[in-house]
Amino acid sequence: MKKLVIIISLLLTLSLSGCYKRESNSIIVPTGAPALAQIYLQTGEAFHVDIINGPDALVAAFGSESHDFIFAPTNLGARLYNSDIDYILIAAITFGNLFLATVTEEDFTLEYLNGKDIICFGMNATSDIILRYILEENNINVTIAYVDSVDMANASLIADNSKIILSAEPALSVLKTRVDGIKTIDIQAEYQNLTGEESYPQSGVFAKKTLEKDRIDFFLNELSDSIRKVNEEINETASLAVTFNYGFSLEVLTQAIPNSNIRFKTALDVKNDLETYFNIILEVNPNLIGNKLPDDEFYYVP
């Protein structure tokens, strides 16, 4: 009897898996670390993946409900949730990939920054908020000049390697192929020193509220496995990214992946970390999360 139950259970599992493999679940994901997180989903037939640049397409996807699963900054998802969109957080997948960078003979520490100029990308975005939080909490006084993109920040350092910039992976690994002797400050490590939290959940995955629980759970299992492979099989992951035309060389990707902090945490597991991060945003620019913490319904319960 016990053997029969096991066989029936196995058949049901295979049947469910086969169903989802025949059904192409739609995903939209921005370039960079979020795209890398789901790269092994692209190798199968269960998912249709659209990789995009910039936040506008993500906002449009939330509004039109064009995709079953949306990879997006956690603060963007929270802001739109507070505006009554029909998506909830199901997992966090990247935990910060920001680094200050320069070329100097001196020790490159937070104290070194005092009185200096810093070039930062993304005014009022996560990059700006986390940087300002760390500087203010450590009583470091700087002058910040803003540019529109991480590539523009990198270009500043290429033109003058004495500049201090905020960069991010994988763009930082590209920069290191252009400029010798770069020193960095790990923003995530400084954040952990201040908050005691592992890091800030920068990007997450959101699912339509109307999706069946089994379908979401199937997706989460596949995504968790993809992220495990990304971190354990770096060379294979980098080769896949080149094959899928992610826009970075094999050399850059193999350097960038370990520093991209791509990890998997379910929505409930990441809730405390996320609320710490959101409370920082509420102090700096509450509009970025819709002026309040999202309620408990924001977090998917498996």
ROTORVEX-758411 format. One line per 10 residues: number of its first residue (from 1); their letters; for each residue x, y negated, z of C-alpha. Coordinates in steps of 0.001 Angstrom, whole numbers, plus 500000, padded with zeros to 6 digits. Example, Ala and Ser with C-alpha at 12.3 -4.5 7.8 and 13.67 -1.06 7.14 Angstrom:
BEGIN
1) AS) 512300/504500/507800  513670/501060/507140
END
This chain:
BEGIN
1) MKKLVIIISL) 500000/500000/500000  502820/497607/500951  504566/498353/497645  501335/497631/495759  500983/494215/497476  504544/493318/496518  503914/494299/492882  500692/492260/492722  502443/489262/494312  505271/489525/491767
11) LLTLSLSGCY) 502831/489705/488876  500988/486609/490129  504256/484703/490423  505302/485659/486906  501856/484742/485591  502008/481293/487217  505533/480677/485950  504502/481714/482444  501534/479351/482555  503716/476363/483379
21) KRESNSIIVP) 506293/477343/480782  503587/477220/478154  502314/473880/479433  504602/470944/478618  504553/468654/481651  505435/465079/480691  508298/463246/482402  509656/459712/481992  513070/458966/483486  515540/456065/483219
31) TGAPALAQIY) 519112/456564/482063  521937/457082/484539  521860/459172/487699  518076/459880/487610  518408/461341/484108  521306/463507/485268  519223/464801/488178  516675/466400/485851  519004/467402/483014  518442/471161/483412
41) LQTGEAFHVD) 514710/470631/483012  515517/469538/479454  517038/472911/478640  513725/474760/478953  510286/474525/477415  508227/473606/480484  508790/469858/480314  508651/467079/477757  511176/464416/478819  511321/460781/477697
51) IINGPDALVA) 514546/458969/478675  514272/455193/478655  516241/452015/479440  515038/449319/481813  512117/449035/484238  509431/447759/481845  508671/451189/480389  508372/452635/483905  505887/449966/485002  503884/450610/481826
61) AFGSESHDFI) 503895/454359/482487  502526/453860/486006  499800/451577/484675  498744/453741/481743  499221/457087/483550  500982/458267/480407  503204/460806/482184  502641/463445/484827  505925/462715/486597  507731/459365/486751
71) FAPTNLGARL) 511319/458927/487960  511622/455385/489304  513178/453218/492015  511475/454031/495315  510695/450373/496001  508985/450047/492598  506846/453105/493312  505952/451743/496754  505004/448330/495333  502780/449846/492687
81) YNSDIDYILI) 501268/452292/495190  500348/449317/497360  498640/447922/494244  496466/451059/494034  498180/453042/491296  497344/456756/491241  500868/458117/491851  502472/459386/495039  506079/460075/496011  506992/463757/495847
91) AAITFGNLFL) 510799/463651/496220  513869/461424/496421  516694/462276/494050  519426/459597/494209  520871/458016/497329  522890/455044/496156  525750/454773/493683  527002/451241/494383  530639/450228/494817  532499/446934/495147
101) ATVTEEDFTL) 535532/446953/492875  538637/444857/492235  542378/445093/491624  544503/443894/494528  547725/444745/496341  546005/444153/499684  543758/446537/501588  540322/446261/499997  537977/446187/502982  534907/444226/504019
111) EYLNGKDIIC) 537165/441790/505879  539059/441121/502649  535817/439777/501154  535470/436911/503633  535457/433598/501757  535639/435304/498363  533387/435186/495294  531502/438353/494264  529832/439055/490935  526628/441025/491491
121) FGMNATSDII) 524134/442469/489027  520374/442501/489538  519304/439511/491643  516673/440643/494197  517053/444252/493055  518285/447096/495267  521908/446334/494371  521570/442750/495581  519515/443539/498688  521794/446291/499989
131) LRYILEENNI) 524937/444238/499313  523572/441170/501108  522355/443285/504028  525798/444821/504545  527587/441474/504272  525202/439702/506650  525251/442464/509254  529065/442404/509218  529211/438571/509337  531054/438406/506010
141) NVTIAYVDSV) 530625/435078/504215  530864/435187/500429  529597/433350/497377  527559/435568/495049  527256/434915/491321  524617/436948/489500  524688/438624/486099  521927/440551/484375  523468/444018/484205  526170/446278/485582
151) DMANASLIAD) 527850/446197/482163  528155/442415/482416  529687/442751/485888  532164/445281/484525  533050/442942/481652  533978/440255/484193  536537/442536/485812  537903/443656/482448  538450/440000/481500  540063/439162/484869
161) NSKIILSAEP) 541012/442052/487132  541293/439788/490171  537511/439365/490148  535458/441197/492751  532351/442840/491316  529532/445104/492351  529431/448122/490038  527580/451441/489974  528137/454952/488700  528467/456043/485956
171) ALSVLKTRVD) 529444/452539/484747  532199/452419/487390  533873/455499/485908  533759/453820/482490  535419/450769/484031  538225/452885/485484  539144/454027/481976  539590/450366/480966  541316/448871/484026  544187/450427/485998
181) GIKTIDIQAE) 544557/450234/489756  540940/449634/490706  540166/449771/494420  536617/450259/495690  534437/449863/498759  531744/452518/499063  528501/450642/499748  526740/453835/500836  529347/454500/503541  528978/450951/504840
191) YQNLTGEESY) 525191/451353/504894  525520/454556/506913  527833/452809/509394  525148/450184/510034  521964/452257/510043  523059/455743/511046  521047/457008/508064  522717/459233/505486  522056/456662/502760  519215/454725/501167
201) PQSGVFAKKT) 516800/456677/498931  517191/454550/495810  515313/456626/493232  512449/459044/493574  509937/461080/491600  506249/460196/491545  503398/462454/490483  499809/461777/489520  497530/462283/492501  495231/464366/490320
211) LEKDRIDFFL) 497808/467048/489476  497223/470487/490914  499337/471303/493968  500757/474440/492332  501885/472378/489366  503671/469816/491544  505308/472569/493598  506479/474299/490423  508035/471029/489243  509732/470443/492610
221) NELSDSIRKV) 511264/473926/492567  512616/473385/489066  513960/469918/489945  515614/471172/493125  517349/473885/491109  518448/471340/488488  520012/469102/491147  521784/472070/492714  523331/472912/489336  524303/469279/488724
231) NEEINETASL) 526389/469268/491898  527763/472805/491660  528457/472930/487905  529856/469472/487150  531684/470369/483937  528657/472164/482481  526407/469248/483482  528741/466732/481844  528815/468807/478657  525014/468960/478606
241) AVTFNYGFSL) 524807/465180/479041  527104/464694/476055  524999/467143/474042  521839/465221/474957  523491/461921/473973  523411/460313/477406  525891/457708/476180  528932/458587/478296  532050/460580/477519  532866/463942/479090
251) EVLTQAIPNS) 535718/462344/481067  533495/459615/482480  530699/462005/483426  532947/464457/485266  534253/461554/487367  530863/459906/487868  528692/462862/488895  530317/463482/492321  529978/459754/493168  526366/459423/492019
261) NIRFKTALDV) 524860/460835/495236  522344/462976/493387  520526/465042/495992  517084/466532/496527  514830/465672/499459  511092/466165/499598  508939/463125/500306  508275/464157/503905  511950/464939/504570  513013/461520/503324
271) KNDLETYFNI) 510284/459467/505007  512397/458172/507919  515316/457229/505655  512926/455547/503273  511181/453497/505936  514552/452248/507208  515353/451129/503667  511902/449612/503134  512127/447644/506388  515356/446074/505138
281) ILEVNPNLIG) 513537/445086/501945  510656/443648/503982  513125/441351/505750  514826/440194/502543  512093/440190/499874  508805/441840/500935  507276/441381/497473  509541/444160/496225  507484/446799/498054  504104/445075/498017
291) NKLPDDEFYY) 504524/443217/501351  503973/446276/503554  505116/449804/504189  503142/452359/502185  500785/454455/504301  501114/458187/504989  499157/459085/501840  502139/457842/499814  504103/460951/500813  503271/464272/499164
301) VP) 502618/467176/501526  503640/470539/499978
END
